[in-house]
Amino acid sequence: MRTSLSKGSRTSIVELTVDRLTVRPLNVELYQALSTFHAFNPAPGKYYYPWLTTHTYTHVDFGAEVLAAGYYPVYRRMRFDAVGIDIAGAGAAGAKARLGIYADDDGKPSRLIMDFGEVPADSAGWQEIAIDLTLEPGRYWLAVLLNDGTVDLTRVHCPVRPLITNPPPVRGEHYYKTGVTYGPLPDPFPADGVYTGGPVLILLRVAEVF
C-alpha cells in the first residue's frame, strides 16, 4: 500500500485503516464515535491510527538531528508487521529517516522498545519497514530521526480522541529533542525535550488482534 497525502488534503486518516471509507468534517461527536469504533476494532492488514482528524495535514521540515516522537496509544493487544512514514517532500540523494518506538513514562517517551531501522527519504511517498512487534494496551511514542534537514514530513493536526480514553491522554501529541546525532536511536529518549501539537504521520500495520 502506498499513501501520499497532499498538502491541504481533507481526506480523513481513517482511509488508511478502513476500506475506502471517507469521513468529512461534519461534527466532533461523529468523529469521536468513529474514532472510538476504530480504536477498539483494528483491522488486520491495515495501518492503525487511534484517532481521526478534523483538520488538514501539513508538511513540515523538522531539520536534521531532531528526534521527533508522536504519541501512539494502543487500545487492544496487537501484533504489528510493518511501520510506515509519509515522506511528503524528498531530501537530497542519500537522505534517510530512522524509525523506532519508545515506551511512555508519565506522558513522555522514555525507554526504547525497538529501533526499526532506516527508510529512504530521498524520494517522496509512503515508505515502510517490515517488523514483528507485539504491543500490550498502553501509551507509546513512534519516533523519527532524519539525516537531512531538507526532508518534509506529514504532520497531523487537531486529532479527535476516542470517547473512551484509557490509556489517558498526554500533555502533547508531539515531543522532540534537538541536537541528536543521526544513527541508532538513543536509549532512553533524551531528557528535556519540548512538547508541541500534532504528531508526525508514522503508523504501525496490524497483523493480528488478540
LINMO-V871088 format. One record per pair of residues at least 4 apart in sequence whose ideal C-beta (glycine too) atoms are under 8 Angstrom apart, sorted by the first residue. I is the first residue (numbers start at 1). J is the second residue. Records with the same first field share a line. If there is no record, write none. Layout:
I = J + J
//
This chain:
1 = 47 + 126
2 = 125 + 126
3 = 16 + 84 + 86 + 126
4 = 86 + 88 + 124 + 125 + 126
5 = 9 + 11 + 57 + 86 + 88 + 154 + 201
7 = 56 + 57 + 58 + 59 + 88
8 = 56 + 57
9 = 56 + 57
10 = 24 + 25 + 56
11 = 15 + 22
12 = 21 + 22 + 23 + 24 + 52 + 53
13 = 17 + 49 + 51 + 52 + 53 + 156 + 201
14 = 18 + 21 + 22 + 23 + 34 + 38 + 49 + 52
15 = 20 + 21 + 22
16 = 46 + 47 + 49 + 203
17 = 38 + 42 + 43 + 46 + 47 + 48 + 49
18 = 38 + 43 + 46
23 = 30 + 31 + 34 + 52
25 = 31 + 54 + 55
26 = 30 + 31
27 = 31
28 = 32 + 54 + 160
29 = 33
30 = 34
31 = 35 + 52 + 54 + 160
32 = 36 + 160 + 161 + 162 + 163
33 = 37 + 163
34 = 38 + 52
35 = 39 + 50 + 51 + 52 + 160 + 161 + 162 + 163
36 = 40 + 162 + 163 + 164
37 = 41
38 = 42 + 49 + 50 + 52
39 = 50 + 51 + 73 + 75 + 162
40 = 75 + 76 + 162 + 164
42 = 46 + 48 + 76 + 78 + 206 + 209
43 = 206
44 = 206 + 207 + 208 + 209
45 = 205 + 206 + 207
46 = 205 + 206
47 = 84 + 203 + 204 + 205 + 206
48 = 74 + 78 + 80 + 203 + 204 + 205 + 206
49 = 203
50 = 72 + 73 + 74 + 75 + 161 + 162
51 = 159 + 160 + 161 + 162
52 = 159 + 160
53 = 57 + 156 + 157 + 158 + 159 + 160
54 = 158 + 160
55 = 157 + 158
56 = 157
57 = 154 + 155 + 156 + 157 + 201
58 = 154 + 155 + 157 + 198
59 = 88 + 89 + 152 + 153 + 154 + 155
60 = 152 + 153 + 155
61 = 89 + 149 + 150 + 151 + 152 + 153
62 = 66 + 68 + 146 + 149 + 151 + 153 + 176 + 200
63 = 146 + 149 + 178
64 = 146 + 147 + 148 + 149 + 182
65 = 145 + 146 + 178 + 179 + 180 + 181 + 182
66 = 145 + 146 + 176 + 177 + 178 + 180
67 = 143 + 144 + 145 + 176 + 177 + 180 + 185 + 186 + 189 + 190 + 193
68 = 143 + 144 + 145 + 153 + 174 + 175 + 176 + 200
69 = 102 + 109 + 141 + 142 + 143 + 144 + 174 + 175 + 176 + 189 + 193 + 199
70 = 141 + 142 + 143 + 173 + 174 + 199 + 200 + 202
71 = 139 + 140 + 141 + 169 + 170 + 172 + 173 + 174 + 175 + 199
72 = 101 + 139 + 140 + 141 + 142 + 199 + 202 + 204
73 = 138 + 139 + 140 + 167 + 169
74 = 78 + 135 + 136 + 137 + 138 + 139 + 140
75 = 137 + 162 + 166
76 = 137 + 209 + 210
77 = 134 + 135 + 136 + 137 + 209 + 210
78 = 134 + 135 + 206 + 207 + 208 + 209 + 210
79 = 132 + 133 + 134 + 206 + 207 + 208 + 210
80 = 131 + 132 + 133 + 134 + 135 + 204 + 205 + 206 + 207
81 = 130 + 131 + 132 + 205 + 206 + 207
82 = 128 + 129 + 130 + 131 + 204 + 205
83 = 99 + 101 + 116 + 128 + 129 + 131 + 142 + 202 + 203 + 204 + 205
84 = 126 + 127 + 128 + 129 + 202 + 203 + 205
85 = 97 + 99 + 119 + 126 + 127 + 128 + 144 + 153 + 200 + 201 + 202 + 203
86 = 125 + 126 + 127 + 153 + 154 + 201
87 = 97 + 119 + 121 + 123 + 124 + 125 + 126 + 127 + 151 + 152 + 153
88 = 124 + 152 + 153 + 154
89 = 124 + 150 + 151 + 152
90 = 95 + 121 + 122 + 123 + 124 + 151
91 = 95 + 121 + 122 + 146 + 148 + 149 + 150 + 151
92 = 122 + 148 + 150
93 = 122
94 = 122 + 147 + 148
95 = 120 + 121 + 122 + 146 + 147 + 148 + 150 + 151
96 = 118 + 119 + 120 + 121 + 122 + 146 + 147 + 148 + 182
97 = 118 + 119 + 120 + 121 + 127 + 144 + 145 + 146 + 151 + 153
98 = 115 + 116 + 117 + 118 + 144 + 145 + 146 + 147 + 182 + 183 + 184 + 185
99 = 115 + 116 + 117 + 118 + 119 + 129 + 142 + 143 + 144 + 202
100 = 112 + 113 + 114 + 115 + 116 + 142 + 143 + 185
101 = 112 + 113 + 114 + 116 + 133 + 140 + 141 + 142 + 143 + 204
102 = 109 + 110 + 111 + 112 + 113 + 140 + 141 + 143 + 188 + 189
103 = 109 + 110 + 111 + 112 + 113 + 140 + 141
104 = 108 + 109 + 110 + 138 + 139 + 140 + 141 + 167 + 170
105 = 109 + 110 + 111
107 = 139 + 170 + 171
108 = 141 + 170 + 175 + 189 + 193
109 = 141 + 143 + 175 + 188 + 189 + 193
110 = 188 + 189
111 = 187 + 188 + 189
112 = 185 + 186 + 187 + 188 + 189
113 = 133 + 140
114 = 131 + 133
115 = 184 + 185
116 = 129 + 131
117 = 129
118 = 129
119 = 127 + 128 + 129
120 = 127
121 = 127 + 146 + 147 + 148 + 151
122 = 148
128 = 205
131 = 204
133 = 204
135 = 140
137 = 167
138 = 167
139 = 167 + 170
141 = 175 + 189
142 = 199 + 200 + 202 + 203 + 204
143 = 185 + 189 + 202
144 = 153 + 200 + 202
145 = 180 + 182 + 185
146 = 151 + 153 + 182
147 = 182
153 = 200 + 201
154 = 200 + 201
155 = 174 + 198 + 199 + 200 + 201
156 = 198 + 199 + 200 + 201
157 = 197 + 198
158 = 198
159 = 173 + 198 + 199
161 = 165 + 169
165 = 169
171 = 195
172 = 195 + 196 + 197
173 = 197 + 198 + 199
174 = 195 + 196 + 197 + 198 + 199 + 200
175 = 193 + 194 + 195 + 196
176 = 193 + 194 + 196
177 = 189 + 190 + 192 + 193 + 194
180 = 186 + 190
186 = 190
189 = 193
//
